[in-house]
Every structure is written in C-alpha cells, then in structure tokens.
Amino acid sequence: MEFLYPLLTFLQPGILWSTLAEYRIMQIASLLAFVAAFTRPALYPRTKPFTNLVFVWLCCFLFVQVISVYYGGLDAVFEEFSFWLPFFMFMVVSVLLIRDDVALKRYIWGMSWGCLFVVCYGIYMAIFEGGYSEGTYENTGRAGAYGMYLNHNDYTFIVIQILPFLFTLRRIETGFFRRLILLLGMLACVLGVLLSLSRGGILALVLEFTLILFIAMKGKRRFLWLPVLAVMAVVAVAYLWKARAENQPGDYDAKAAESSRFEFWESGFLMLEKHPLLGVGSRRFAEYSRFYGEVTSFRIGRNSHNTYIEILAGSGILGFVPFALFVYLLVKEMYRRPPTHAPPLLNAVRVATLISFYSLLFRAFLDAKMYDWSFYTLCVIAVSYSALRQHYCTLQDKDRKTKLPDINGTLPVHRKLNDAIAA
C-alpha cells in the first residue's frame, strides 16, 4: 500500500477515467491505506511525525484557509473545509504508511511512477494531440496533462517536484533496469518542460539542475559540468522564449506577461492592505481582483500568478505566517544529516527533498499553486525522514554506550584490570 497510495494520488483515476469518479476510488484507497498502516509496527512512536513542527504549521495553514471565508457564513466555511480536507487526510494517511526506510522507499517509488505517468501524458498530448485544451483555448500546442496538472504552468510543478528524486534514487540503485527507468524518467521531465513552453518552468528547471550540481554531487568533477550546464541552459531558455512567442496567439508576449503579473501583484497587496489578518478569503483572489487596483478587463478572473501573494491576499498575515514557518522549518530539518550507519536512502531522500523544495519555492514565485500536491508530499517525506533520522541517531547512541571501554583507560577500575591481566 505504501507504493499504491501515492501512485493513485498523482494518477488521479477519477479524473483520468471519468466513469470511475462515482466509485470514490481515492476515498476507498485512503481508507484501505489507513487500515494497512497499522498492520506492521513503526520504527518510532506513531506520534513522532505528527508532533513535528513542520507538520503542525502546515496544518495550521490549512486551518486558516478554512476560516478565512468566515464572512460567507457556514456554507462557505464548509465548502472550504471540504476542499482542503483531502490534503490533510493525504498527509495523515501517508505519514502513517511510512513506518520504516523500506516503506519510505516504496512510497517514493509509488510517487515517482504516478508523477511520471502525468509527465508522459503531457508529452503525449503535446506531440500527438496538439497540446491540452482548457476553456476557450483549444489545442494549445503545449504540454499539459489533466486535473490538477492540466495547465502548462501547473504541469511543470510535478516535473520540478519529481526530478531530484529520480536523480538521487538512481545514484543508490544497483539494478540495471531500475537505473534505466530513472534515467528515462529524468529525460522525460526535461522534455516535458520544453514542450510545455512555460517560461517559469524552464527557469525553475535550470535552477534545479544547478542545485543538483552543487548539493547532490560531490567532488571536483561537478565543476566540469558547470560550463556544460550553462551552455545548455542558455540554449534551452532561448529556444523556449522563441517557441512560446510563436505559439502564443495575439500579442501576449513575455513583456505583456510581466506587465500582467505586476497588475495582479499590486491588486494582491491592496487586498492585504484592506484585509491584513485573513485577507479576502482563500482561493478568492480571482473573484475580487477587479475591485482592487487596475486590472485589465481580459485579465479579470485569473489567479495572481504568485503563490505568496495569493496566500497573503487570500488568508492574510494569519495564513502567511504558518506557511512561512513551515518553509523555514522544513529547510532546517533537511540540513540535518542522518548518522553514518543509517541506510543510504535517507541521505538521498534528504538531498532530493531539499532540492525539490528550493526549486518549487522559486517556481511558486511565478505561478499561484498553493494547493498543489507537492508541498504536502514534501511535508510528509520531511517529517518521516526526521523521525527515521532520530531513530538511527538513538541506535547510534545506544551502540556507543554498550561498547566496552578501552582496556588502556585511565580510570582506577581500568588500571586494576590491566594489572590483573599483566599478573
């Protein structure tokens, strides 16, 4: 179940096959996973990950999202509660499933397979179906998948999330076919971003490869890759800018995109200024942007294209502070290395989570995606890693205490023992 649950979460079966929606596949999977989580004991107390402040602050963020629409009455609060509840349940069930390092590895493989299916689906749409279709946009020519990852910008979030895990897993795997699959998955991620024609996506991908170079790789050899990465980055960015300009209908070029973002961001700050504590309500930016600042008519109804401004405008300071603390504490947790005798998987997961999180934080600056699965998935992995790291640290401390002292010690009892041996 550790493999199947994240696989189904990212596969989104009810959206991929609409006929399955009425069967509530994910609700049933969540219930089965919850029961299966207790079939084997965990290496650490079950409450350990739930009391981790990374988990606590992200839950506080979800709570503020729900109450931020209080002005709409109980119906609005219940609607928001229904929207955010699956993210909370996903984190709870996932944390319970990851009981040891074996379960963690299965979970990451399941996540990888689910994400790679979405990535490959987007590539298929771009090559064989003329791109995704959304609203009034038919056959956009850009890579996009379905559900949460329909839009070409949203689609790049799942690529940025998974790529570092494919890289670090490949470094510790020994099987030829597994390493081949991971390599092909990395190539698919790069191709997916290029076909998405997302300007923010390609910039985040360049940053991610740079972080892989300096965080995941060791030794002087990584500096040899730096000029190669620089050349490839320049070529990729130039290609994507040109391809996007040719693909974009009308006069919505890079300069127009920049102008629209400044309009949205100004509107978001005005919302925060008028409603500093709880904002205008979670996920309400698109609805209220027309009343704050001067937003061009054809841009009304769109999100803020910035996750942080979306949070500030929607749930105010009370929503932004828990999110900021979640970000700070997760990064801090990921800089704590596992002990030397811990499985190599733990350090690989730590490095991948850190790189993925940094890259997503940058990507979130250029698009509004506060309800993307990535933040909640990385929270699950981070608190599970922290609990496992503490478990192996405790084992290391116990090993040190049970070791016999050096026979040449300086304590009186050691000198007596030396004298007895000499006699």
N, C-alpha and C positions, 0 to 999 in steps of 0.2 A: 504493500500500500504506500510505502514511502516513495516509490517510483511512480505509481499510478496517479496519486492525488495531484502533485504539481503538473504532471503531464496533462491531465484533464482540465486543470485550471487554465493553463495557457492555450490549450486546444480550443476551448470554448465550444463544446459539442452542441449545445442548444442553439448557438448562433450559426455555426458551420452547417449543421443539418437542422433546419427549422422544424422538421417533423418531430424531432426529439425534445423540443422545448417544453411541451406539455408533460413530459415524463420527469421533469425536475432532476436531470442527471446529476448536476453538481450538488444539489441538496442531499440526494441519496449517497453520493460519493463522500460528502463531508461527514454524514452520519456513520457510514461504514468505517471511514478513516478514524473517526473519534473512538469507536469501539476497538478497532485494531490497535490503536496506540497503547492500550493497556494490556495487550497480550504478552508483552515482554517488559521486564523491568528496565529502567533507565540507569545509566552510569552515575547519575547525580540526582539529587532531590528534584521532583517534578516541579516544585515551585520556583526553582532557581531562575530559569529564564523569564518567568512572569514577573519576578521582582526586580529584574534588571531595569535600570532607569531608561535605557534605550526603548524598551518595550512600553514602559509606563508612560513616557512622554508622548509616544506616538498614539497611544490610546487616548491620552488627554486631548491631543489634536483632533481625533475623531469625535470625541465628545463635544468639543467646542463647535465643530461643523454642524452638529445636530441642533444645538441650542441657538445657533446664530440666526435661525429663521423664526425665533420666538414670536416676532411681531405678526407673523402669518397665522398664528393660532395653533391648536393641537394638530390639525390636519397637516399643516406644513411641517411641523416638527416630526410627526410620524412618517411623512413621506421622506424626509431627510434621513431619519433613523433607518428606514428600510433600504435606502440607497447605500449607506455606509456600513450597515451591519455585515454584509458579506466579506468586507475587508477585515473586520475584526475577527469573524469566525475563521477566515482563512489563516490568519496569524495564529490563533489559538490551536486549531487542528494541526497546523504544520509544526508548531513547537512541540506538541505532544508526540507527533510521529517521529521526530528526530531524537532518538534515545541514546544513540552512540555514534561513533565515527562511521560505522558501516551504514547505518540509516542515513546519516548526513550525505554520504557519497551517493547512495541510491536516490535521495531527494534531488541532489544537484543533477544527476543524470536524467531524472524524470523532467526536471525543469528545462534542461538542455534540449531534450527531444521535443517537448511541447513548443518551446520557443523557435527551434529550427524548423518545425512544420510551418509556423506562421511566416517565418522569413522566406522559406521556399515557396509558400503560397503567393507571397507578394512578388517574388521574382517571376513566377508563372504568369501572374496577372499582367505584369509589365511586358513580358515577351510575347505571350500568346493571346491575350485578351485586350490589348491596347490600354492597359492600366486599370485602376479601380474606378468605380463610378460613385459619386456622392452628391446627393441633392440635384442641383442643376448642372453639375459637372459630369459629363458622360465620357468614358474612355479617356481619362486624363493623360495617359501615356506614362504615368509614374507608378512606381511600385507601391502598393498598399494592400493590406490583407482584408480583414473583416472584423466586425465587433469593435473592441477597444482599439484595434490597430488598423482601422480602415483608412484613415487619412495618411498621406505620405509622411507628414511630420510625426504623427503619433507612431507610425510604423518604425521609425528609426529608434524609438525608445527601447523597443525589445531587442534590437540589434546591439545597441550600446550596453544594455544590461548583460547579455549573454556572452559577448565576445571574450572578455577576460577569463571567464570560467573555462571556456573551450581551450584557451591558451595554457592556463595553469594545469588543467587536467591532463592535457597532452604531455606535459613535462614529467608527470609522475606515472602515467600509464605505461605498461610494458607490452601489451598486446598489439600486434601489427594492425589488425582491423579497427580496433578502438582508436588508435592513434590516427589512422587514415580517416575515419569518420569525423574526428575532431578537427583535423586539418581541412577537410572539405567543408565542414561547418563554418570555419573561420573565413574561408574564401566566399562562401555563400553570404555571410554577413557583409563583407566588403562590397560584393556585387549588389546586394540589396540596397545598401545606402546609395551607391552610384545610380541605380535605376530609380530610386525614389525621387531624385532631383531635389532633395531637401538641403538647402544651404546650411541651415543649422545642424543638420545631421552629419554632413561631411566635416564640418569644423569640429564637432564633438568626436568624430571618428579619428581625426588627426590627433586631437588631444589624447584620446585613449591609447593610441599606438605609442605616443610619446611617453605616457605613463608606464605602459608595459615595458618600454625600453629602459626606463630609469628605476622602476620599482620591482618588476618581476624578473628582470635579467640581471646577472651579476658579472663582474669581471670587466676587463678592458675591451673584450670583444664587442660589448654593446655600443661602444663609441664608434666602432667601424660601421655600424648600422645607421648611425645618426645622419650622415650625408645622404645615404640611400633613402631614408625616411623623408628627409627634407625635399629631395627632388620629386619623389612620388607624391608627396603632399601638395606641392605646388602644381604639378600636372593634374592631379585629381580635382583640386579646387577650381583651377582654371577651366577644366572640362565641364564640371558641373555647373559653374556660373553660366557658361556659354550655352549648354544644353537646356538649362532652365529658362534662359531668355528666349530661346527658340520655341520652347514648349508652351510658355505662358501666353494665354490669349490676352489680347488688349495691351495696355501699357503698364501692366503691373510688374515692373522690373525690380531689381534689388533696391534702387533708390526709393521707389514707391513703397516697398515692403518696410524699409527703415522708417519712412515717414508715418506709415500706419501704426507701427509699434510705438512711436513716440506719442501719437494721439491716444492710444489705448493706455499707455503707462501714465500719462497725465490725468486721464479720466480716473484711473485706479487710485492715484494719490489723492485726488479730490474726494473720492468716496471715503478714503481713510481719514481725511481731514474732517469730514462731516460726521463720520461714524467711527470714532477711533477704537472703541472697545470691541464691538462684534461686527463691524462692517455692515454691508448691505444684505448679508446673508450668503451662506455657502452656495456656490455654483450660480450666483445671481448676477455676476458681472455683465454678461451679455445682455441681460434683460434691462439693466439700469444704466448702462454706459451712456445712452443717449441723453440722460439727464445731468451728466457731469462732464463739463468741458465741451469742446467742439469736436465731435466725432463725425467724420464724413458719412453721409447717408448710406452709401453702399457698404460701409464697414460696420454698421449697426447690427447687433445680433451675434457678433463674433466674440471669442474669448480674448483675454488680454495679451496672449502670446508671451506671457511671463508667469511662471508658476508662483514666484514670490509675491508679485503684485496681485495675482489672483487670490492668494491667501490673505494678504493684507486688506484688499478691498472687500473680500467675501466674509472674513471672520475676524478682521481687525487685529489689534495687538494681542488679544487673548488667544487667537488662533495661531498667530505667527510665532509667539514665544515658545510654545510647546514644540512646534516644528523645528525651530532653530536649535533648541536644546537636544532634540532627537538627533539632528545632524551632527552637532558638536560631540555628543557622547558616543555616537556610532563610530565616528572617525577616531576618537580617542581609544575606543575599545579595539579597533582594528590595528592600532600601532603596538598592542601588547602581543609580543611573540609567544608562541607555545614553547614549552620546555623541549629540550633536545631529544628526549626519549619518546615524545608524542609521535603519532603517525604522520608521515609527510603530507597527508591530505589536509591536515589542519592549517599548516602554513600556506599551502596552495589556496585554500579557501579564503584565508585571511587576506592574502595579496589580491586575489580576484575581486573580493568584496570591496576592498579599498579603491581599486582602480575603477571598478564599475560605478561605485558611488560618486567618486570625484567627477567622472565623466557625465553621469546623469545630472549632477548638480549644475554643471555647465550647460548641458542640453536644456535643462529646465528654465534657464535664464532666457532662452529664445523661444519657448513654447509653454503654454499653460497645460500642465498634465499632473495635477496634484492627486488625482485618483487613478494613476497608472499603477499596475501591479508591482512595478519594480521596487518602489520604496518599501512596500510591505514585505516583499520577498526578501530583500536585503536585510530588513529588520529581523526577520525570522532566522536567517543564516547567521547574522551577527550575534544574537543572544544565544543561539545554540552553540556557536563557536566559543563564546565566552564561558559557557557552562562546561564544555568539554575541556577547554584550556585549564580552568580551575581544577577540574578533576585530575588531570595529568600532573598539574603542579602539586596537588596534595599527595599523589602517589610518589612523586619525586622526593618530597619532604619525608615521607614515611621510609623510603629506601635509605635516605641519609641517616635517619635516626636508628635504623636497625642494623647498620653496618658496624662491625666490631672496630674498636679504636686501634690505632697504630700501636704495635707492641713496643715501639720505642718512644711511647708517650712520656710526658713529663710528670703526670700525676703520681702521687705516692703508691697507689694501688698498682699502677703500671710498672713502677720500679721494683716492687716486691715480686711481681710476676716475672720480670726479667731476671731477677736474682734467682728465683726458683728454677727457671729454665736453665740458667748457667750452671747451677749446682747439679 
